[in-house]
C-alpha cells in the first residue's frame, strides 16, 4: 500500500510527458494521450494513493496494471516491434513488482495498452469521451469501474490542479 498521493502536475510533468516523448508520441496525439493517462491514474489508483489493488487483486502501480496484461503487451505487441521494445526495456530496472513502484515503466505499458486499440484516441478536453474510452479499452466490460467514476475522479483529483 502507498500513503502518498501524487499531484497530477507531478505525474504529468515528471512521468507521463517524458515517457510519451521517449515513446515518440506524435505531437497531434500528445495532449490526448497525456489526459487519458492522467485520468487513468486518477481513477485506477487515486493518483498513487494505493499502488496495490484494493482487496488483494493482482493490479499494481499508478495505472493498476495486472501482470497478465503486462505479459500480453510484451508477448503480443512489443515482441513484434523490436525498436519500441528496446525503448521500453530502457525504463525497466529488472526487479520484482516493478509495475508497483517504477512509474515510468508502468506509464509506458499503460500507453501501449491504449496504443493497441484500433479506435482513435478521444478528443482532448472531452473527459466524458475519455471516460468511455477508458472503460471500453482499459477497464473493459468485466471491470468494476464506470465512466461516471472516471469523471468523478478526474474532477476531484485533476481538474483545476494542473
Secondary structure, DSSP 8 states (H G I E B T S, - for coil): -------HHHIIIIIIHHHHHHTT--HHHHHHHHHHHHHHHHHHHTTTT-SB-GGG-S-BTTTTB-HHHHHHHHHHTGGG-HHHHHHHHTT----TTHHHH-HHHHHHHHHHHHHT-SS----TT-HHHHHHHHIIIII-TTSS--HHHHHHHHHHHTTT--
